[in-house]
Amino acid sequence: MALQQPLFPTMRDYFKIETYTKASTIPMAFALASATGQLPAGWFADRFGPVPLIMIGTLGVAVAGVLVGLSANFVMLIITLMLMGLLSGGYHPAATPLISASVEPQLRGRALGFHLVGGNAAFFVAPIVAAAVVGAFGEESGWRYSFFILAVPTVVFGLIFYVYLSRRGGKAHVEKVKQRITEERPPQPGYKRRLIAFLTMMILGGGIGMSILPFLTLYMTDELGASNAMAGGLMAVVFSSGLWAGPLGGYISDKIGSVKVIIATGLLSGVLIYAFKLVELGPSLYVLLFFQGLIMALRMPVTEVFIMTQAPGKHRSKIFGIYYSTMQYTGAIFVLPGGYLLERFGFDTMFTWAAVGVTIVAVITAFFIYDARDHYRDETQVS
């Protein structure tokens, strides 16, 4: 899944895509399909348990990734990306509640942050692999081999997850987690208002912010003068902080509360988006890419903690499905007008409006979620 961004310029050139609007259909196809898969996945996970969804969400992506690499034309590329997105939807709504409920409430942030090290490591490694493979095989076939090569470990890990969670110890753990969830107290009053406000923030602010990410490689090639391979490789800088910042974000959330981190990172996101207008190819760009990834990595486990503490236990997978679906849908929906905006007004205008939009949404959302408390703090007060 992480190969799409670093290989975006190469695939655009290979399929001779001439406009930003048409090019935007590549990330949009995957995102829309992934969002569609998240919604039923959350319902199935609540009803049938997380194990089948985790297996489908891992093995399915590997098979679809091979098909992406075999795409003979642009239409086939879009179809196979949609298949990969649809199958990927099963993982997060099933895995996140399972991990969250496996530890004590005061450790949820760190547990989710540690979990995100894996995903962020993939987004860090994928650009490096893509740049190396494209360099070795050339741009004509290198992007295909990138998908083939990374499908192999994906299959292996998918089988490992399934075998472990299906054996006696894994089954017992899953059942214990289910029982713990049913015995939890209801979330604090006002949780519906906070969840609605937060999901609205994801629809608007998250959608605007996510729509910028796919175009960063094109910005580096078309405006800053980087080669396709260099632009793809630089995406590793964005995700390098994910190797350690996820657990750090979770730790900070456990210590000071998830809401403060959500508000602070929302405001900083607007500043960083605007700063892309001011950098050149070189150290200033590298530093900005690093901090962009840092904010993303810090925020991810914190938002999951927030949802975990505000959502009723029996509906968590469904709500996580809505959350992940919302992020994917909005990122996909906003990316198409983003491509149109590029053609009409250029990157500077796109970055300006995106920065303003993200900042406004963050400020408004803060007024609706500021009084949220992490669940374990409430339990301590009651006891």
Stockholm file with secondary structure:
# STOCKHOLM 1.0

chainA/1-383         MALQQPLFPTMRDYFKIETYTKASTIPMAFALASATGQLPAGWFADRFGPVPLIMIGTLGVAVAGVLVGLSANFVMLIITLMLMGLLSGGYHPAATPLISASVEPQLRGRALGFHLVGGNAAFFVAPIVAAAVVGAFGEESGWRYSFFILAVPTVVFGLIFYVYLSRRGGKAHVEKVKQRITEERPPQPGYKRRLIAFLTMMILGGGIGMSILPFLTLYMTDELGASNAMAGGLMAVVFSSGLWAGPLGGYISDKIGSVKVIIATGLLSGVLIYAFKLVELGPSLYVLLFFQGLIMALRMPVTEVFIMTQAPGKHRSKIFGIYYSTMQYTGAIFVLPGGYLLERFGFDTMFTWAAVGVTIVAVITAFFIYDARDHYRDETQVS
#=GR chainA/1-383 SS CTTHHHHHHHHHHHTTCCSHHHHTHHHHHHHHHHHHHHHHHHHHHHHHCSHHHHHHHHHHHHHHHHHHHTCCSHHHHHHHHHHHHHHHTTHHHHHHHHHHTTSCGGGHHHHHHHHHHHHHHHHHHHHHHHHHHHHHHCHHHHHHHHHHHHHHHHHHHHHHHHHHHHSHHHHHHHHHHHHHHHTSCCCCTTHHHHHHHHHHHIIIIIHHHHHHGGGHHHHHHHTSCCCHHHHHHHHHHHHHTHHHHHHHHHHHHHHHCHHHHHHHHHHHHHHHHHHGGGCCTTHHHHHHHHHHHHHHHHHHHHHHHHHHHHSCGGGHHHHHHHHHHHHHHHHHHHHHHHHHHHHHHCHHHHHHHHHHHHHHHHHHHHHHHTTCCCHHHHHHHHC
#=GC SS_cons         CTTHHHHHHHHHHHTTCCSHHHHTHHHHHHHHHHHHHHHHHHHHHHHHCSHHHHHHHHHHHHHHHHHHHTCCSHHHHHHHHHHHHHHHTTHHHHHHHHHHTTSCGGGHHHHHHHHHHHHHHHHHHHHHHHHHHHHHHCHHHHHHHHHHHHHHHHHHHHHHHHHHHHSHHHHHHHHHHHHHHHTSCCCCTTHHHHHHHHHHHIIIIIHHHHHHGGGHHHHHHHTSCCCHHHHHHHHHHHHHTHHHHHHHHHHHHHHHCHHHHHHHHHHHHHHHHHHGGGCCTTHHHHHHHHHHHHHHHHHHHHHHHHHHHHSCGGGHHHHHHHHHHHHHHHHHHHHHHHHHHHHHHCHHHHHHHHHHHHHHHHHHHHHHHTTCCCHHHHHHHHC
//
